[in-house]
Amino acid sequence: MIQVTPQMRILVAVAPADFRKGIDGLARVCREVLRQDPFSGYVFVFGNRCRKAIKILVYDGQGFWLCQKRLSTGRFPWWPPGRSEATHVLEAHQLGVLLSGGNPTLAQGVPAWRRVGVGA
């Protein structure tokens, strides 16, 4: 089971991915197109050309997880604009909004907790 925590870095690939690719093919896209290490523990989110499906690739220290969500009807209305080798960073709560078919840029979450220094 994948648990997405607020500490995880979530990268959304701007360019559509070929959904015939599996773990090895998407890991190659991470390395060669996105210039990221697929073994980093980052959560990589890919969309297909028609925006009806999303694949998520993440390495958990023991192996890769590959998850896919395909909508029964409609399309994912939001996808980040930009160059083909670009990524868009999301927060954990924003990933949930994206997977629910919403606009993650409009989702407001609680600010990240930071330790207060001693004597502050």
Secondary structure, DSSP 8 states (H G I E B T S, - for coil): -----TTS-EEEESS---TT--HHHHHHHHHHTS---TTS--EEEEE-TTSSEEEEEEE-SS-EEEEEEE-SSS--S----S-TT-EEEE-HHHHHHHHTTS-GGG-----------TT-
